[in-house]
């Protein structure tokens, strides 16, 4: 075990750390984080329309209100993320984020087909703006911002002499880079249309997005994702942040598709969505560490330090925050906890997938705050499914059972120092 950890620290951790700090992935991660309040607001609007407004007919007047909220948030998700990514990427270069975000949005709209068949110029289909276009939005936002920033750094800017308002100065500085960037995408769009009569959106959707999303709906892919998140965490790297760009790109469109299906009265098509993991797998945080806390409180008798840490970490763990137990116990580089920490989430993911597939739990379609407690989050994410809440609580019990034998081993350590350097040879 010590040899394995040493090898991973030498070869795996440095590569993972570089990936985690890569500016484009960080911009995507921060871009999604910035729009998450709006996504949650749109999901809650759909939830209210399909639960409260159905249960209480007197509140039907809220239906158009919630519909309008969904239209301005979830339905235009890609527009929001394009601006947010452009802004964050430009800021990472210490350039004008506002101008970059606006140029990225303009570039994205330029790539979209503007006239559905039989309709005049200027109409944009909703699936060109919602999460269906997410991959196209990601690509355009990154490329457009890179072009814009590089042109600014090449000093292709107009500097106005004299004392002018800062906003005016920034606008003129962005003038030439912005014009060149949008013309690049205008030319690209015209070439794609002339060569195949299609669009950048269609190309990316068919060649990249759809295959990845189909792969993501496989239970083995979902289990692998949870395994990697916990593996990164074991070595002290924020696994959720590292994989957020990939998880959001693959599973957020699945959530949006389920939300749109419910909104139209259809059956949600995707078993695994972005909130599926927060609902059923990340119980108390990555590694389902709420189960570990409960296991310590149940079976740890000799090690008072373990019990003290568990008591202190419990309130945060209830709300899915587990840094106190990950770094306080610690779980990081703790060989005794390696096995349960990395296997528990894949097991819970498999159980939850099967439960959803056979109908014991409803499909998730509401974007909930990731801090929602176990059971409550499942109830909300599925629009009020009691079965989903029960599955989440069963998962918590299973996680606790998985951790118990390893907690007993920890409890037999004589001191905190023994935990840091156990003799496992």
Secondary structure, 3 states (H helix, E strand, C coil): CHHHHHHHHHHCHHHHHHHHCCHHHHHHHHHHHHHHHHHHHHHHHHHHHHCHHHHCHHHHHHHHHHHHHHHHCHHHHHHHHHHHHHHHHHHHCCCCHHHHHHHHHHHHHHHCCCCCCCCCCCCCCHHHCCHHHHHHHHHHHHHHHHHHHHHHHCCCCCCCCCCCCHHHHHHHHCHHHHHHHHHHHHHHHHHHHHHHCCCHHHHHHHHHHHHHHHHHCCHHHHHHHHHHHHHHHHCCCCHHHHHHHHHHHHHHHHHHHHHHHHHCCCCCCCCCCHHHHHHHCCCCCCCCHHHHHHHHHHHCCCCHHHHHHHHHHHHHHHCCCCHHHHHHCCCCCCHHHHHHHHHHHHHHHHHHHHHHHCCCCCCCCCCCCCCCCCCHHHHHHCCCCHHHHHHHHHHHHHHHHHHHHHHHHHHCCCCHHHHHCCCCC
